[in-house]
Amino acid sequence: MKNNTTVPTTYIPLEKFHIVPITGLTPENLKYSAKKTIRDREKIPHTTKLNILAKNLGIKGGFANYEKEFEEKLKPFMAKHNLHKRVNLLEHKYRGMQLGYTQFTHQQVSERLFYSKEQMPSKLFTGHDFDFSGVLAWDMHDLYEVFAKDKYLENIFIKKLHIKLFCDDSFELDEYIEDIREYYFVGCNEGRFKELLSLDLNTKIPLTKRRVGNLPSIFDSATNNLNEASTQTAEYEEVMVSILDLIIISNMFEVGGCYNLLSNNLTELYDPSLGSEVEVYYEKNTSQDESDVYIKSAQFLQKVLNQRFQQSVKGWVQVIPYNDNLIFLSDGNGNFDFVIKNQRDKVFSHQIYGDYLKRADIPSFIEDYRFKRWEYFNYKGNRELDSHLAEQHYYANGGLTKNYPGQHVILQNYYEASGDYITESRHSNKRLHGFKKIKLSEKELMVSELVSIDELNDFLHKNHEYFATRKGDSLLPLNSECDKDLAATCTFYDVLAYISWVEKETNVPLRLLAYDEYLAVRDNEVGKNANFDKGRDMTFYTPDGRQYPGHPPYMNESDFDALTLRFPENLTNFEKNGLEFIDSNFFAEWLLEGVSIRSASLTSFNGDAHVLRASGPRDCTGKYKGVKTGFRLCYELSQ
């Protein structure tokens, strides 16, 4: 399918959190950009903005000098290199399945070209006019269809034998052939099997494929005589497909780890003998042989992809630097695009929680906002490469797939480890009433009991504006217990707003327990009711007091919202390190990472071991699963 090509706006971050949108390079374009500057609280003079724009485009001497250079140097430079019409040379015009061939953004390309230790390429594959809609758009159903008449081809490509042969030293082809001769199909012609497998990757072979759009649709069957529609026969055509393409298609789910801008794999500088960065990650306890196979397999696919793309002039752009801050991209036909050093694709949103929480209600412990703001306005580097290195850092330091905390978390941890980003240290010498001092391995925490319904109601009473505009599960039906000293139930956003308010009241940097801290406080011990076989212990009631024997049936949202969810009469607690914990799998606690943990079993919101991955919605209390979710506060004592 051919798409219209539109050029996205480029954004330049300035000091004091100002952002300038750039739509073109003429002096008139820049004047317009200066007028449209998205500014923060402090004012910035118009002339200052113009001078900063000139500097960001690599021109010294301010905007007046930019106007002069534009006429005398930049315009002639563009004419010399046949740069006449600006179009989006990163957008794919002919899209296929797009499983692995994601469109690069201008920021990605900019950071690869300006913030890379690799040599500056003269050509870059962006895929802009490459045909991804042809053979490369086939899915596994298409593969099985064209291989239906040839078990040799089916076995070679579906079983990914090229990769095994080239990348796995333990793979023995003769042994494999003996196995398939015995178990797969009798009378296997070993000579033909090996001949097909040894074909040059550029070799094209004939395959029979059903013509697209030839078969009757369900609409044809509905509007025409059913018997007449069913007698229509499918038409087939012979297509010539290269071994390269068949390898790529049969490994479509792995292609994404090779199609990237991490190094030179999509440039004319690619050297397969040197290898290249591939997005393959594995846990620390993975054997060396196994990890080598993962990496070699991905690098083999990377080589195949580069070889395939090099066969076509389509999809490639010329890289034409103007100065140290401005690079043009050209398709050689008069169309051009450009990237600017340290540009951004989007405007930064200070409201990182959208409509759920105002900026003023974000407590100090939420590092997300400070980190995202730093990463947008202050950090200059190659974020795609950084994300790749962060993944490697996470797993190399013992990170597990089952508790993967999210890309933004491991990226922040990577920047902290590299010294690029410094987390604010928050401690206090105060000893707040009702908090228990607990010594962990390298710090001392003050930890509260669970925040009660009474305490939550006090917060809501004193913060009318928050209560009136909050979103998420209704709080009153979930906190309708007669005993207001019982644990409160609320959403993660309610917790943040509550902590922000208490911080202002106490002048103490409060937060939630992190997952590892919670386990340490609990000594990793589960409760007596940790077994889910005991069933639900929370009870649903209708507004008129009728009790449901189990979980309510499906109903509209407003009716379900009106149901109350109450603790059982025989609710029991247990003590660890002087703190009370509810012995129920249907009570959970919010953690620092924005996830919840079930109190009795120490399992996730979904009831499995993946606590940091299996998170429920943050605007939810757990009610739809028959779960109440509360929280307790903590802070770190100064050493």
N, C-alpha and C positions, 0 to 999 in steps of 0.2 A: 504494500500500500504506500502510495506516495503522499508525503505530508508537506504542508506549507512550511516554509522556512522562516522563522521569526528570530530576531536577535534579542536575547535577554539583556536586561540592564546590568551594568557592572557597578559595584559599590566599593567605595574607598573609605576605610575607617580612619578617622582623625583623632587627635587628642580630645580629652574631655567628652568622649563618647558621641562625637558628631559623626555623621555618615553622609557621604556625597555620592549621589547616583550619576553615573556617566553613560550617556547614550551615543556619544560621538566624539571626534577629536578636533573639530573646528573650534576656533575661538568662540563662535556663537553657541556651539554645543556646551562649552565649558561655562559660559556665562549663565546659560540655562541651568546647568548642574548646580552652580553656586547658589542660585535662587531657590532650588529645590532641596537644598541641604536639610537633612533630618537632624535637628540639633537637640541636645539635651538641655539641661537647665541654664547653662551659661551661654551668653550671647557670643557670636563670633562675627566680626566685620566682613562685609562682602569682599572687599579687596584682599583681606587675609585669606579667605577661602580660595580665591582665584590664584593667589601666589602659591598656596599649598598644592593646588591641583597641578600647576606647572611643574613644581618640584617632584610630585609623584609621577609625572610623566617623563622625568629625567631631564628637564630643562632648567638650567640655572638662570638666575636674574629676574625671577618673577614672571607675572603674567604678560607684562609688556614685551619681554624678551620672547615669550612663547608665541605671541602674535607674529613677531618678526620671523622667528624660526619656522613657523608653520608655512608662511608664504615662500620663504627663501630656500628651505631645506626639506621640510616634511612633505609638502605637495609634490615637488620634483622627485623625491624618493619614491613616493607612491606611484607616480606616473612611470618611472623607470622600471618598477617591478610589476607593472600591469595590475595595480590595486585600485579598481574603479568602483565596484559595488560591494557594500558590506552585507554579508549574509551569515547565517549561523552555520559555520563549517564543522560543528560538533554534533549537530542533529542528524540522526539517521533518517534518510528519506525513504528507504525501502526496508521496512522492519520485518523481521521474522518472529521467532518465538521469544527472542530477547532473554533467554534463560541466562546466558553468560555474557552476551554482548551489550552491556549497559552503556548508555550514552555518557560520555565524560562531560563534566561541567567545565566552565571557563576557569573557575578557581583551581580545579584539579590540574588542568593543563598549565596554567600560570605557575603553580607551585612546583610542578615537575620541571619546567624550563628554567625558572629563576632560583629555586631552592633545591637543587640536586647536585651531588658530587659527580654525577655522570657528565660526559661530554655533551655539549649542545648539539642535538641532531639537526640535520638539514631537511629531514622528512619525518613526518609523524602520521601514524595511522589513527584516524578518528572514526572511520567508518561512515563518513557523512553521505557519500553517494555509492557505497558498496551495497551489493544486492544480498541482504540477509534473508530475503523472502523466498529464495529459490530452494535448492537442495538443502542448504544449511538450516532451513526452517522445518525440515522433517522431524517428526517425533518418533518414539519407539514403535508406535503402531505402524508407521510408514516403513520403518526398517523391517519389521517382521513380515509385512506385506510383500516387499520386494525380494526378501530372502525365502519366501514360502516354497519356492520350487528348487532351492539349492541349499541343502543342509550344510555343505562345506562353508559357504559364505556366512550363513547364519551362525555357525559355531565360531568361526574366526572373529567376527565383529561383535556379536552379542556377548561372547565370552572375553572380549578385549585381549585377544592373543598377541596383538602387536605390542601392547604395553607390557604384557608378561614376558614376552620374548626379549625385549630391549631393556627392561628395567628390573626384572627379578632374577637374580643370579641362581636362585634355587629352582627355577622353572626348567623342567626337562621336557622338551618337545616330544621326544620319542616315547617317553612314559605316558605323556598326555594322550598321544595318538592311540596307544595300546588301550588306555582306559575308555576312550570314546568308541573304539572298535568293539569293545565288549559290552559297554553299557548304553551307548548313545545310538549308533546305527551299525548294523552288520554289513560287512563288505566294504568298509571304508578304504578308499583308494588313497594310500599314503602318499603316492607321488603327486596326485592332483592337489591334495591337501597342502603339501609343502610348497608346491608351485604357486598356488594362490597366495600363500602366506609370504612368499619371497618376492612378490611383484613389487616393482618400483612404486613408491608412494604416489608418483604423478600419473601412473597408469590409469586409464579410464576403462571401465568395464560396462557392458550393456546390462541394464536391469529393466524389468517390466513394471510399470507403475500405472495405477488407475488414474485416469484423467480427473483433475480437480473440477468439481461442479457438475460432473456428468450424471451422478446418481440422483434419482427422484428424492425430493425432500418430503418431510412430513406434511408440508403445506400442499404439495402436489397431490399426495394421497388423500388429503381432506377435501380438495376441490374437484378432483377428477375421479373417474371410476377406479376403485381400489384395485380391481383385477388388471385393468389397463396399465396402472402405474407400476404394479409389481412385475409386469412382463418386460419392462424396460431393462435392457442389459447394460452392464457397465462397459465402458470403452477403456481400452488400455493403450499405452504408448511406451515405446522403448526410449529410455533415457540413458545417456552416458554419464557415469558418475566416477569420480576419481577415488582411489584408495584413501587419499588425504581426507576427502569429504566424509567418507564412510567412517574413518577413525574419529573424526571430530564429532559427527552425529552420535555415534555409539557411546561417546564419552561426554555427552552434552551437559551432564550435571557436574562434571569436573572442570569444564572449560572456564567457568567464572574465576577460578583460582589462578588462571594464567593470563586472562585478558585484563591487564591493568597498566598503570603508568609508573610502576615502582622502579623500573630501570630502563633498559634499551629494547625490551622484547617487542615493542611496537614501533621501532624506528629502523632506519637503514643501518644503524650501528650494531644491530644484534649479532652476537657471535655465539652460536650454540655450544661451541667447545668451552666457553667460559661459564656457561650456565647463567641463570638469572633468578631474580627473586620471584618466588611463587607463594601464593596465599594458602599454604598448607600448615596446619598446626596440629600438635599432638601432645599428650600429657607426658610428664617427665619420666614416668615409669615405662614408656613405650620402648621396646627393644631397638637397638641400633639398626638391625637388619630391617625391621618393619618400617622405621622412620625413613631409612634410605630408599625403600621402595616407594613410599608416599612421595618423597621429593623428586626422585628420578622420573616417576610416572608423570607428575605435573610438568616437569621440565621437558619431557618428551612431547607432551601435548602442546606446550608453549612453542617448541621448535616446529611442530606440525602447523600450528596456527600461523606463525610468522612466514613459513614457507608458502602457505596457502594465500596469505594476503599479499606477499611479494609477487605473486603471479598476476596480480591485477594492478592497474593504475588507478582504479576506483578506490575511494576511501582514504587516500593519502593526501596530505596537505604539505606544502612547502613551509618551512619555518624560516622567517626572515626578520632577524633582529634589527631594530632601528637604533636603539641605544640600550643602556643597562636596565631600563625600566619599561620599555615598550617593545613588544614583539608582534609582528604581523604573521598571519597564517594565510596562505593563498592556495586556490585550487588550480592555478595556472591558466584559468579562463577568464580572468578579470574580476572574479569574486574574491573577497578577502574578509578576514575576521581579525581581531586583535586581542591580546591579553596584556594586562598591566601587572607589574610587580606588586605583591601584597594586596591583591583585589579580593573581593568577596562576592558570592553569588546571591546572598540574601541580606535583608535588613535584620539587624539584631533586635530580638524582642526581649525587653526587660521583664515582661510578664511571662516568666518561664513556666508558670502553672496555668496560663490562660485565664479563664474566667473563674477558676476555682479558688485562687488566692491572690490577693493584691500584693504588690511589692512590699508594702509597709507591714504586711502580716507574715512575712517570711522570717523565721528566727535565724539567729546568727550561726547556728550549727550547720545550716544548709549551705554546703560548700558549692553545690551545683551552680547557683547563680553567680557567685564570685568567680568560679573557674570558667564558666562559659563566657562571661564578660571579658576575662583576661585573655582567653583563647581567641576571641573575636577581635578585640581592640589592640592587644599588646603582642601576641605571639606572631612571629614571622618564621614560616618554615613550610615543609612539605607534609601536610596532614595525612595524605594517603599513605606515605611511607611511615610516618609516625604511628599510625593506627596498626600497620603491619608489624612494626617493631614492638608495639605495646602488646599485641597478641603473643608474640614470641616470648616477651618478658613475663607475661602472665603464666604461661605454661612452664617455662623454664624455672620459675620460682615455686612450682608445686601447685599451680592453679588446676582445678578440676572442671571438666565439662559440665558435670551435674550441678555445680554451684557457680557457673559463669555469671558474674554480677552485671554484665552489660558493657558494651563497648566504651561508653563515655566514662565509666568507672575505671576500667583498666587503662584507658588513655590518661586519665588524671593521675593514676598511680604511677604510670610510666614517666610522666613529666616530673612528678615529685622525686622519683628515684634518680632521674637525670639531673635534677637540680634546677630545671627550667621553671618549675612552679613551686611555690612555697605556701603550704597550708598555714592559715593563721592558728597560732597556739592559743587555746582558750582554757584557762584554769581559774580557780577561785580559792581563797582561804576561808570563805564563809562556811559555817556549819548550819545548814538549814534544818529547821525542826522537821522531824518525821523521816529524815534520810538516814540510811544505814551505811557506815563506812565499810567498804570491801576492798581488800588489797588483792590486786591481780599481779601478774608477773613483773610488769614494768611501770605500774601506776596504781594510784589509789582512787577509787570511785566512791562518790556519794550517790546511793541509789534509793529511790522512794518505793513505797508500796504502790499498788495499782491506784490510779486516779479514780476517785469515787464518783458516783452519780451526782452527789451533792456538790462536789468541786466542779464538775463539768457544768452543772446548772448555774452555779455562781458566775462562771466565765460567760455563759450565754446571756445571763441577766445583765451583766455589766458591759456587754459588747453587742448592743442591739443591731448595729449596722452590719456586723459580720453575720449574725444569725438571720437577718432579713434577706441577705443576698447569697447565702451559702448554697451550694449545690451538692447533690448526693442523696443517699438514703436519709429518710426522715429520722430525726434523733429521738423525738418524744416516745414513739411506740417501742423503741429499743431500750429506753431507760425508764420504763414504767413500773419498776420494782417498788414494793412498799418500803423495803429497806434501802434507803438512799446511801448507805455506806458500802453497798455492793459496787463492784467495778463498773465503771461507765463503758458504754459502747459508742464508737464513733468512727469516722473515716480518717484516712491519713491526713487530709487537708485540715480537718478539725484539730488533729493533734498539733500540726504546725502552728495554726493560729493560737491555740491554747498556750503552747510553749513560748511563742512570741510575746504574748500578754504577760505571762508569769515572769519572763526575763525582765521586762520593764518594771514589774512590781518588786522584784528581788535584787536586780542588778547582778544576777548570777548567770553565767553562760550555760544554760540548760540544754539538754539534748536527750535523745533516746539511746538505749543500749544498742551497740552494734551486734551483729550475729555472733561473732566469736566471743564477745564479752558476755552476752546472754548465756551462751553455753558454759562459759567459765564460771559465772555466778551460780549456775545450776549444777556445776560439776558433771555436766553431760548426763545427768540422771533423769530418767523418765518417771512419770507418776504411776500410781497403781492402776489407773484407768486408761493406760496408754493403748490398750488393745481396742481396735475399732469394732471388733465383734460384739462389744457390749451395746452398740447402737447409739442413737442420738439421746442426749439428755436435756437439751433445751426444748421448750414447749411453745408452740404457736397458739395464739388466742385471737378470736374475732373481736371487733370493737364492742360487741354485746356480751363478751365474756365466755363464748363457747370455745372449748378446747379441741384442737386437732389431735387425733391419735398419732399422727406422723407428720411428714412434711405436707404442707397444703398442696392441692392440685394447681395446675396452671390457671392463672387468672390475670386480668388486666393489671397494669402497673399501679394504678391508684388504689385498687382494692388490696393488692399485696402490701403496698406501702402502709396501709392503715392497720395491718395485723401487728400485734405485739409479739415480741419474742422474749421469754422470761427464763431465768435460771431455774433449775430443779429445786425442789424443797430440800432434797438431801445433798445439796452441793457441799463438797469437801475441799479443803485446802491442804497443802503440805508445805513444810518449811525447808528452805535451803539458805544457808549463810544469813540466818536471821530475817529472811524475807518470806512473805506468804505468796504461794503460787496456786492457781486454781487447778484442781485435778480433773480436767475435762478436755477431751479432744475437740469439743465444740465451743471452747473459748480459746482465743488467740491473742497474741500481743504484737503490736506494731514495733518494728525494729528500725534502726538508723538508716538502713538501706532502702526503706520504703516498702518492705515486704512484711508479711506477718508469719508468726510461728505458732503452731498449736501447742497449748500449754502442757498437756499431759504427755504427748508422744514426741515433742520436739520435731514434728514434721511440718511440711509446707502447707500453704493455703489449700493445695490440692490433695494433701494427705500423703505425699511422698517425701523422699529424702532430699529433694532438690529445693531447699528453702529459698535460696537466693535467685533461682530461676523461675520457680512456679509461683509467681506472685498474683494475687487477686487484684482487681481494679482499685486504684487508690481512692476513688470516690465512693467506694462500697464498704459496708461494715461487715460483710460476710453473711448478711441475713439470708440471701437467696440460697445459701448452703446450710442454713440453720446454725450459723456460727455467730457468736458475739466476739467483737474485736476491741480490746481495750489497750491501755498503755501505762507505762511507768516512766518517771523522769530520772535522769542522772546528770552528774557533772564531775569533772576531773579536779581533784585537789592539787593545789600547787605543791611542788616538791620543796 
